[in-house]
Amino acid sequence: MNRAPLFLLTTLSLLGLTGCETAESKAAKAAEAAATAMGEVWMEPITEAEQQQHRAHYYFAHRALPHAIYNDAELLATELNRQGVEYLRRLWDSMADAAPAYVPAQRNEVQLSIENGADGSTIYFITFPEPQFFPQAYYATFVYPAPAGIHSYYTLEMSRLHRTPESETQYAEIGAWEGPQHLEFGSSEVISEGVFRALIRRVVAGETSLSPQGLSNTGNRHGQR
């Protein structure tokens, strides 16, 4: 019998589905301002549908998975080894109440690959549906058991968009979660999944390190992480 993801069921109330922006005129003005802004732009949800999508995507990567690791990393590793990506997709399905038009349609975009890491560890590489808003995640890695000095959960998160009249450059930030604490390791132009994986392999093997630029319990530039 499959063990139910109780950590998810007991924390799903953290989603907070109130406070969605529904005034069409305000949404239209905000969308127009975002579309024409130059310089540093932080893409954020405007319409009610966008806010629901954001809560589901954000909660999955930045609440449900970190909480599962903090609560019982061994259980999560056991279920991922036994059920593979289907276990992750079951957790993703639990976000459907927050965004019923989005979550089922993106189910197959949740991907998982597993490989051996250094010092007897296993690295679980997770791919999320394409992020649309700050600070949704592109990818994550779960390392178990994490070697000494290595975090258990790393993410590549959507950051600022730099706009000029000639071009747009999307930036991303490498982060990590340790229980309720979010570590930030700086930002750069978005790196590919392959580059992110190669970096995490080197970090786990002790061949390189990431120096945190900040530690956050309550949030950063916009609202609560």
N, C-alpha and C positions, 0 to 999 in steps of 0.2 A: 504494500500500500504506500502510495506517495505521501510524504509528510507535507502538510499544508504550510504555505509560507506565512506563519502566524505573525512574524515581524511586520509583514506588509499589512495584514488585516488590522493590527492593533495601532498602526500609525497612519493609516490612510486619511484619517480625519484632519491631518495637518495640511491637507490640500487647500482648504479655505476657498470655496467657490463663490464667495460673495464679492461685491465691489467691482463687477465688470463694467466697463465703459460702454454705454448703449446710446449716447447722444450722437446722432449721425453727423451733426454739424461740427462738433468738437473732434470727432474721429477724422472727418475729412480734412479739417484744418491741420491736425497733427500729422496726418499722412502726407499732406502737401509740403509741410515744413520739413519733414524727414527726407522727402524725395529731393528737395532742392538745397538742402544744407550742404555746406562745404566744410572741410576740415575734419575734426574728430566727431564721428556719429556713433551712437550706441543704439543698435537696432533693438527696439522694444515693441511688445505687442500693443495694439491700439484697439481693435475691434473685440467684441466679446468672443468670437470664434478664435481669434488669435490668442487671447488671454487663456482660454481653455486649453488650446494646444500647448501653450507655453507651460502651464502648470503641470500637465501630464508629462511632457518631455523632461522638464526640470526636475520634477519630483522623482522620476525613475532613476536618473543618473546621479542626482545630488542628495537624495534622501533615502530612497528605498535600498539601493545597493550599498551605500556606506553604512546604513543602519544594519543591514544583514551581515556585513563583514564585522562590524563592531560587536554585534550581538552573538554571533556564532559563525566564525569564519570556517571552521571545520565542516559544519553542516552545509554551508553554501558550496564549498569545494566538493563535498561528497555528492551533492545533487547535480552539480555541473558535470562531474565525471560520469554520473550514472545516466542523466537525462539529456545532457548536452544543451544545445540552444533551445530546446523545447521548454526547459525549466525557466530560462530567461523570458521566453515569450509568454509563458503563463503569468509571470510577474507583470510584464508589459500589458497583458490583457486586463489586469486589475486596474489599469488607469482609464479604462473605457468610460466609466461614469463621469470622469472629468472632461473628456473630449470624445464623445461617441462617434463623431464623424471622422475623427483623425486616427485614433488608436487602432481600430481593426484594420483600416486601410494600410497602415504602416507596419503591421505585425512582422512581415517577412523581411523588413529592413533591419530588424534586430538580428545581429549575427554574432557568432562565437567561434573562436579557434583556440586550441589548447596546445601548449608545447612545454617541454621541460626547460627549467631555468637553472641558474647556478645554485650550488649548495643544497641540492635536493629539493628545490622549490619547483612549483608549477606556475606558469604564467597563463592567465585566462585573458585573452584579448577580446574586447567587446566593442562592436560597432553599433552605433545608434542611428535612428532615422536622421536625415540631414537636418542640422540645426538651422533655425530661422532667426532666433533672437538671443541676445546676450542674457545670461551666460550659459546657454545650452551647450551640451558636450557633443563633440564629434565622435570621440573614442574614449575608452577607459581600459585600464588593466587592473586585474585583481591578482595579487601575488600571494601564494600560500604553499608552505609556510614562508613568510617573508624573512630573508636573511637579516641578521642584526644590522640595524641602521637603515633599513630599507622600508619604505612605507608600503602598506598593503594595497592601496587603491590610488591610482593616478588617473588623471583626466586630461584631455585636450579640449579646451572650452572656447567657444566663440567669444571674441572680445570686440574691440572697437573697429569701425570701418572708417578708413581715411579716404576722403573724397577731395578731388581737385577737379577743375573744369575738364581736364583731359583724361582722368583715370580714377579707378577705385581700387583700394588695396584693403583686403580683409585681414585682420590680425586675430591671433589666437593666443591663449595662455595655457601653460602647463600648470596643473594644480594637483593637489593630493588631499585626501580626507583622512584624518585620524580621529575616529569618534566624531564629536561635534565640532572639531576644529578643522578649518580649511586653510591649507598652505598654498601660497602663490609663488611661482618660480619665474615670473616675468613673461613678457609677450614678444612675439615676432610675427612675421607673415605666416599664414596658415601653412603647416607642413603636411605632407601626405601621410596616409596611414602607414605606409612602409617605413618612412623616416621616423614616425612616432614609435613604431614597434622596435626598430633598431635601437633607438635611444633608450627605451625601457629595458631592453635586453642588456645593454651596456651598464645601465644603472644597477640592475639586479646582480650582475656579475662583478660589480665593484670596479668597473673600468672607467667610469666617470661618475660625477655626482651632480646633484641639483641643489643650489643654494636658495633657500626660501627668502623672498623679498618682503613677505608680510604674513602674519598669522591672524586669521579672522574667526571669531565666534559668531558675530552678528551680521556681517555683511561687508560690502565694499562700496563701490561708487553708487550703485542703484539698489537700495532695498536689501532684504535679507537673503543671504545665501542659504 
